[in-house]
Structures are given as structure tokens and as C-alpha cells.
Amino acid sequence: MNQVGDPQSARLLAEDPNLERFRLRAFIDQLQAAGELERRSGLGLGAVAAALEGNPKAVLFENLKSTPHPLVGNVIGTRQRMAMAFGVDHRQMAGEICRRLDLAPQLVEVTSEQAPVHQVVMTGADIDLIDMPVHLQHALDGGPFISAGVDVTHDPETGRPNVGCRRMMLRNRDTVHIGMTGDGRRNHAAALKRCERLPIAIILGSWPTDSFTGAFCGTGDELALMSSLRAAPLPLVKCVTQDLRVPADAEWVIEGYLDAETDSEAPYGEYLGCYGVATAALPVMHVTAVTRRRDALFPTVTISGPTLEYTDTTTLLTAVQEAATWRKLAAAVKQPVAVYSPPRASQLEMRIAIRAQDDKEPRAAMQAAFEVTFLKNIYVVDADIDIFSDAAMTWAMASRFLPHRDMVVVTDVKLPYKEPSMWGGAKASKVGFDLTRPVGREGPLDVIPAPPTYPGARFESVRKALEHGPKHFQELMAAIGSDDGRDVTMMLDALRKEGVLRRELEGGRYLLAG
């Protein structure tokens, strides 16, 4: 396992913390410089959702009505912006995430006095969640939601920290409904079994890779995973009212606990582009403190709607699926090239490009992707197909696929319980499409036409070039420095009249007889 930074960097962070490098506002500044940020001023909170829907840019809302706090949304609403947080092009994001997952973490404790997130502390009667810039996100939601929460809880038995992504519907000034899933739900159940409250802290506004930690299903200390995904030491500060540690450079933190109290939550716009079913027994979080920076940005994430390709949640979840698929693919085939989960399919589809070594590898790649829990539709193509292009994939489906030969269906598998096609108790299944060419077959039907590039060495004539070996027309143009090929045409005609010019039947190259 590789090291995140070095012990010297961790020591320097502890002695003189740079707690601005990974704050959310620093990332917003990057988006501004890259032309990825739009600013809106003077809106009411009721207009926020419409301003974010289908917007290809992140939006910073300033001077909002009825709240003194600035709001930012759509921060990672595109793959390009998510990749910016990892410092790579979006085509390399899956590989970079997997590289970081293997980095050794460094956790650095800082004092409350050093922690920017403790610059303002509210407890008791000072807590007022209603004062936050929380807005209604979808037409049929049951109320305003805090949608960007990244929570920290501990396993009551082992003490292992868990990080998850949570939504919370406002209930009053100091309680919220909170959707607990996965390890968070198990931690809550374990605490109730011990007749204990479950301490919980909600991080609002930090470096986007921290949200990836919340969405990724880790098996160890997920605060440590947060450090690995930052590829830097992670500064932590102890909460004011709960025995938990949180990133000291966050914008906001809500502290509290879960007990046995539950309440219903109305339908909510889900990441699959539809409404979820109302849940009758969601935990209620009792807030014991709210801490923040003096100039804190409040985040909101887009989750559902008609343009999933511009939502934070879809971008995040598809990135998680790509990383999980890449890790399995690396063990299944010799030369994986790229993976891509189209945002519009909201983590249910995966496109895989490989350089197949034999005709079994496309099926091996398909099988590896079937093991990724929420993937439903798998497409495997050759390296000459641009999996990031819908047009290229449509062509591959039309030109390299035979249903009776190239389709694989598996049944009795797990899919998200909210997946629309499963409503009504439908049996879950997955399908794979092999869009690759047979390995070893080479011919004009296997080559995608492209503009000429004029490769090859220079010769004094077309005859001399062909004496060197068979050549395509573009190579003959390059050979004599022809600008438009008309002179090459005349030289070939002269050789044809001599009776020495031949042409390959399939490859189409020109050659001399004998």
C-alpha cells in the first residue's frame, strides 16, 4: 500500500494547519476560473430548484431572500467537475480513484481553536435549522430537504467510523427526518439493541472527494478512506457535543443523535429519475449543535428530475460504479481500456472497452460487471469504439451485434429496490451485450473509416515507393509530398499501362507485380 504524502507533511499540518486547501470554497474558486460556475443574486429559496434543473454549470446563490447564508448547488453536476476534484480528465477518473483507494491514509488531529468549522458554535436555544438555506427540491416532496449531508457514525461494538451520504427533511428548528441506509442503518440498529443513542455528525460542504467516500461501500475506517481519496492528510476535530471526529476544514457540521423515535417521510425525488415510496419509519435526528465557518457556504445537491445528466447524485453514483467495475475488470481481462456509466442511466448501465486477447474475454468482462450490484445493462466493445460517445455506441450496437449470438441474460440478481422496472414484484435480471469483433479477424468490415493522415516515408516517385512495399493511396501521397493526389493518380495510371500495377483484393493497397 502506498503512502498518502509523508510523515513530514502530516507533522507540518499538525503544527501549522493549511485548512483552506480542501475547503468547498476553494473548489468553487476553481470552478469559477474554469468557467464552470454561474452566480445568481437576490432569489428566494423557492426559485433555487428551477435554477439548478438542467443547468450545465454549478450555481452560487448570493444575497438570498430570508437567509443570510450563501448557497451553492450542482457542484459536481457533471463528470468534468467531479474529475476536477480528483485532478484528472474525466476519462481517467475511474483509474485515478482506484489508485487513490490503495493509498495509505494519514489522519491528523487539530484543536477546536484551529478548526475553521468551529469558528461559530450554536447549541441549545441557538440552534435554528430553519435559518439555513434549505429549499424544496421536487414538486411532490414532503418539505425542504438538506440534501448534501455526509454523515459520520461509529459501530457501537467496534468503534469503526462509517461515512455515508444522507438526506434530511426539516421537521422543526432542532430535529430532522434522516434516511439511514447500509452501515449507518446497522449502526443505529446495534445502538438500539444496546439501549443506547447513536451519535451522528452531518458534514455539509467539504471537498467533493469526501462525498465519494460517503457513497463508496468501504469495509474499514471510512475517515481513513476519506484521507486516501483526498491523497493528502485529513485534519480532524472532535465534535462539540458528540464523541465523533469530523473534517476540521468543513463548511458546516450538524451534531446530534438518533434514538428510537421515528416518523414518516413523504415521497421524494430519487436518483433514478422517479419518486420513491413514502417510508413510514425513518429515524429522527435530534440536533445538539451546529458549527460552521464564519463565511460558510451551504451546499445543496441535485438528485432527480428530467435531466439526470446534470445532477450531483448521478455523477457521484456513476463514478462509484465505474471505480467498482474497473477494480473487478482489472482482475478479469488482460487489457481493460476504459469504463463509462452514462449519467442518464443513473448507475444501471456500464460501457466497457477492452483489447480482447481471445473470444472469451468479452464474456469475462461482462461477468465482472455483473458482480457490481446495481448494474443492469452491460455493453462490451473493442478499443476502437469511443464509449463516451452515444453515437459510437449506437453504431457498434447496429454493426457488431447479433442478438442470438451476442446477448447474455442472468436472473435472480440484486438491483436497487427503487429501480422502476422492478415495481410490482418483477424478478430482477441483468443483460450483457457483446459488441466486439471476433479476435484475429482483420478486414475492411472491421475498420472504421477516418479522414486521411498521410503517414509514411518519402520517396522520389510512386514507383520507388511501391518497390519499397504495398501502400495505400494516402501513403503514396505522403511518399511524393502530393498536395491533392492528382499527380499520384497519373503515376499509378502510367504503371497500370505498363502492366505492372496490382491491387490487394481486401486491403486495397497498391503494389507492383511480382
N, C-alpha and C positions, 0 to 999 in steps of 0.2 A: 504494500500500500504506500502510495506517495504522500509526501508531507504538504500540508497547506502552509505556504510561507516557510518560516523557520522560527526556532525558539527566540531568536533576536527580535523578530518583528512582533511576536506576542509580548515580549518583555517591554518593548517600546510602547506598544498600545496600552499596556497596563500603567506605565509611568506617565505617558502623555497622550491620552486617547485622541485619535482623529475620528470623531464621531459624526462627521459630516459626509465622509466618502460614500457611505452606503445608505444615506437617508433618502426618503422618497423625493424630497425637493431637488436633490442633486440629479436624480434621474429625470425629473421634469425639465430641468435646465438642459439636459442632453437632448430631450425631445424637441425643445424649443430651437436649439441650434440646428437640429436636423430637419426642421420644417414639419415636424410630426405633431405639433401642438397648436390647438385653437384656443383663443381666450374669449370668454363671454362675460359680460358685466351687467349687473342690475336685474337679473332674472329672479323670479320666485322659484321656490323648490318644486312647485308643481310642474314647471316647464323643463326640468332637468332631463327627465326620461326621454322626451321627444327630441331634445337637443343631442342626446347621445345615440339614439336609434339610427343605425345605418351610417353613422359618421365614421369615415375612414381615419380620423385623427383623434388623438386624446384631447380632452376639453378641460380647461381650467376655468372654473366659475368663481368670479370675484365679485365682491360687493353684492352678495346675495341679499334678497329681502328676508327679513325675520330671523337672520342668524349672522353672527359676526365672523363666522369661520369660513375660509375658502374651501371649496370642494373640487376634487379632481376625479375624472372618470375616463373610462376607455384607455387606461394607461398601457395595458398590454392587449389592446383590442385587435392587434394584427400580429402575425408571425414575425414581421420585421422588427417590431418593437420588443417583443419577447426575446428575440435573438440579440437585440442590442444589450439587454440586461446580462446576457452571457458573453458579450463581446465578440460575437461571430456573425457571419452571414446566416440567414435562416436555413439555407440548405445544409449547413454544417451543424445545426443546433443539436440534433439527436446524438451525434458523436461527441460533441463537447460536453453535453450533460452526462453521458456515460463516463467520460474521462474524469469529470469532477466527482462523480459518485464514488470513485476509488481513491480520492484524496483523503489523507488523514486530517481530522478536524483539530482546531485549536479554539478552546473556549477561554475567554478572559473575563474575570470578574472586575467590575468597576463599582465605585461607590455611588450612592444615591445623589451625592453632591455633584459628581462628574456626569451623571446620566442626563442628557437633554430631555428624555421623556419624563423626567421628574421635575422639570422646571416649574410646572404648575400641577398642584396636587389638590384634588377635591374629594372629600369624604363626608359621610353623614348627610346633613341637610343641604350641603353644597352640590351634591350630585344632581345633575339635571340632564338626562339623556334627551329630553325633548328639545333642549337648546342646540343639539347637534344638527348639522345639515343633512338630515335623513329624509329621503323622499320616496314617494310611491313610484314603483318601477314598472308595473304592468297593470293593465286596466282592471283585472279581476282580483288583484292581490288584496289580502285582508287588511293591509295597513302599510305604513312606511317600514322599510327594511334596512338594517345595517347589513350590507351585502359583502363587504370586503374583509370580514373578520378572519384572522388566522389565530387559532386558539392553542394554548398550552395547558395540558393537564398531566398528571402523573398516574401511573399504575399504582393503586393503593397498596398492592402487595410487594412489588419490586422497586417502586420509586422511579421506574423508567419514564423519562419525559416523552410525551406524544404531542405531535403538532398536526393540526387539521385545518381545513377550510370550513367556516361556518357562516350561516345566515341567521340573522336575528330580527324578529319583528318586534317593534316597540310595543310595550304593554302599558307602561307609565314612566315616571321620572327615574325609577331605580330598579325596574325589572324588565326582562325581555323574554319572549319565547325563543328557544335556541334549538336548531336542528342538529342533534348529535348522531353521528354515524361511525361505523368502523371501530377503531380502537378507542375513540372518545366515548362512544356508547358503552363499550365494555368496561372502561374505567369507571363510568358512572354507575353501572350495574354492580361492579365489585365494591364500590364505596357504599352503596345502599345495603348490600348484603352484610357489610360490617357495621351497619347502623351509623355511617359517617356521612358528612357532607363531602362533595368533591370540589376542591379548589380549582378555579379556572381563571385564566387570563386571556383576554382577547387583544391581539395586536392589530392596530389599524394604521396602515401606512408604513411600509418599510421597503427594502429593495425587492424588486419583483421575484428574484430567485427564492425569497423566503416563502412566497405563495406556492411556488413549485414544491417546496418541502411539504407544505400542508396537503397538497393534492397527491403526492407520491406515497405509495404504501411501503414505508420502511419497516425494518424489523428491530432496529436498535434505538439508541438515543437520538431522537429526531432533532434536538437542538444541535447536536454534533453534526447531523446531516445538513442542517442549515449553514453551518460553517463551511462544510465541504462544497456545497453548491455556490457559496459566495467565492470560493477559492481564496479565502482570507480568514484571519482570526475573527471570531464573533464576540463582540462585547456584550456581556450580560449584566443585568442589575436585578437585585431581589425586589419583588413587589412590595408595595407599602403595607398591604393588609392581608396578603396571602403568601404561603410558603412556596412560591414559584419564582423562577427566573425568566426574564424576557429580554429581548434585544434592547440595549440601552439607547440605541440610535433611532428607535421607532418614533413616529409622529404622535400617536395616541396609544394608550393601553387602558382597557376596561378590566377591572379586577372584580371577582365575586365568587360565588359558589353555587352548586346545584344540590338540591336536597330531593325529597320525594315528590315535591309539588309538580304537577303537570297541567297543561292547558292545551286547547285546540289551536291549530293554525289553519287559516283559510287556504284555498288553492293558491299556488304561487307559480309564476312563470319559470319553467325548468330549462336546464341546459340543452335538452333535446328538442327545444322549439315548440313545446306544448305545455299545458298546465299540469301540475302534479295533483294528486288526490289529497284532499284535506286530511291531516293527521290529527287524531283525537288526543294523543297523549305525549306531547313534546315536553321536555324538561323546561322549567322556568329558571332563568339565571337571576340570582339576587345580587345586585351590584353593591360592592363595598367601597370602591374607589374608582376614580377616573383620573388618569395622569396624562400629561401632554407636554409638548414643546410650547414655548411662548408663541412662536409663529407657525403652529402646527397646520399642516394640510390634512383635510379629512378625505379619505378615499371612498369611492363607490365603484363597484364593478358591474358591468353589464352581463346579463345572464341569458336572457331569452329574447325572442322576437322574430320578425320575418327575415332579418339579416344576421344570421348566426356567425357569418364570416367576419363580422366586426364586433364581436363580443369578447370580453376578457376571459370569461369562463371557458368558452370553446377553445380559444387559443391555448389556455393553460392545460386543459384536459387532453387536447390532441398532442401537445408537446410531451405530456406524461406517457401517452400511448406510444409515441414514436420512440422514446427512450427505452421503454419496456420491450418493444418489438426489436429494437436494434441489439439489445443485450442477448435476446434469445436467438436472433438471426446470426449473430457472430459465432454462435456455437453450432449452428445447423448447416451453414454453407461456407465455402472457402472464400468467395469474393463477393460479399454484400457491397452494394454501391450506394444506395440511398433508401430512405423510408419517408413516407409522407402520409399524414392523416388529414384529409381535406376538412377544413373547419366547418363547411356546410353540413357535413355528415356527423358532426359532433361526436367524435371518438368511436363511431361504429364502423368506420371504413379505414382500410390501410392499403396503400400502394407500396410495392416493394420492387426495387430494381436490383438485379444481380447479374454477375457474369457467370453463367452456369457452366460447370465443368462436365456435367453429363445430364442426361434427360431426367434423372431422379431429383436433381437439386431444386427445381421449381416446386415440386411437391413437398420437399423438405422445408423450404422457406414458408410455404403455405401452412404446414403443420406447426411450425414455430409460432406463427402469428395466431393460429387457432388457440394457442395456450394463453394468449393475452386475454384476460377475462372478458372485457366489454367489446372486443372487436367482433363484428358480424360479417362484413363483406371484405374479402381479401383479394387483391389483384397482384399478380407477379409478372413482371416484364423484364425484357433484356435491357442492357445498359444504354442502348441507343434510343430508348424512349424516355422523354423528359416527364417524370412522374408528377412534376409540379404544374404541368400543362394539361388542362382538361381536354384541349383539342388533340394533343398527342395520345392521351389515354383513350379517347373515343376512336381514334384511328387504329390503335393497337387492338381494341376490342373488336372492331369491324374486320380487321385484316388478318389477325393472328389467332383467332379463337374459333373453335368448333365445339358447340355445346355438348355433343355426345362424348367427345374425347377429352375436353379440357376443363370440365367443371366438376368440383368435388363438394359434396354436401355432408356435413356432420350434424348429428342430432344429440339430444339430451345434454345440452351445454348450458352454461350460465350466461345470462345477459342482464343488463340493468333492469330492475323491477319496474322502472318508469318508462322503459322502451315502448313506444306507441304500438308497434306491431304485436306485442305480447298481451295487450289488454284483452280481457275476455278469456284468459287462461290458455292462450295459444302456447304450443310446445316450442321451446327455444331451439334454434338451429343456426348454423353458420354455413357460409358458402365461399369457396375459393375458385378463382378464375386464373387459369394458366394461359398467359398471353405471350409466352416465349416461343421462339423458333426452335425447331429440332437442333440439338447441338451437332456441329460439324457440317451442317448444310450451308453451302455458300452459293449464291446465285443472285440474279437481278431482282428476284422477288423478295429477297431478304435485305436489300439495301434501300434506305430511304433517300430519295433524290434530294440533292442540295446544290446551291449555287457553286460554280467552278471556283477553285482556289489556285490553280496554275502551279502545281508543285513540280519539282524535278530539276535535274541538272541542265546546263546549257550545252548546245552543240552547234556546229556551223551549218547544218542543214537537217531537214527531216530525214533524209536517207541515213545520215550518220547517227541520228537519234534512234532510228529503228534498228540499225546494225548493233546498237548497244543492247536492245531488247524490246519486247512489245510495250506499247504505250497507248494510253487513252488520248483523245484529241486535246484535252486541256494540258496534258504533259507535253504534247508536241508544240502547242502554242508557247509554253514556257521554254521549251528547248531552243527555239529560234528567236525568242523575245517578241512574238507576234502580239499586236495590239488587239486585233479583232478576229483572227483566224482565217481570213480570206486567202492570204498567202499560203497558209498550211493546206487549205483545200486544193489549191492549184498544184502544189508539190506532190500531194497524195495522188492527184489525178495523173500526173506525169508518171509516177511509179506504177499506177494501175495500167496505163497504156503500155508500159514495158513488160507487163505480165508478172511483176514480182511482188505486188501488194496483196496481202491477205488480211482477213479479219476474224477474230475469235467469234464463235457462234454465240456463246453465252456472255462472256465478259465484255465483248465489244472492243477490245484493244486492237490496234493496228500492228501488223508485223510483216516482215519480209519473208518471202517464200524460202523454204529450206533453213 
